[in-house]
Amino acid sequence: MSNANLNVINLSSESALATGYDNHPVAQINDHEVRISTMVDAYHWHCHPHSDECFLALEGGLFIDFDDRTVALPPGSLITVPRGVRHRTRPMGGRSVNLTFELAGAKSEMLNPPSV
């Protein structure tokens, strides 16, 4: 068995240059991918009809808004949003960095904000 594809990914380097929204894959495991997301503003309301989405806050913390509540995700915290659930993410402070784990190629459906 060859270890030729063992690559160490430096997450600090992956997010260091992002000054606005950036979301890109950093690793793949089986049929899922790990993405690093840097954000300074709220992301739009959306859902993933065919994939759960797991968030791990790394820096700054993240708010995840749902139709009926908001969940605070401080650094070091993790939550899984089930497939099909409308949500949006936004930074707790000026900038947040998080990892997301989802089905590779998962589609996002843009949605209108919930009625208040």
Sequence and secondary structure as in RCSB ss.txt:
>XXXX:A:sequence
MSNANLNVINLSSESALATGYDNHPVAQINDHEVRISTMVDAYHWHCHPHSDECFLALEGGLFIDFDDRTVALPP
GSLITVPRGVRHRTRPMGGRSVNLTFELAGAKSEMLNPPSV
>XXXX:A:secstr
   TT     HHHHHHT SS EEEEEEEETTEEEEEEEESS    EE TT  EEEEEEES EEEEESS EEEE T
T EEEE TT  EEEEESSS EEEEEEEETT   EE      
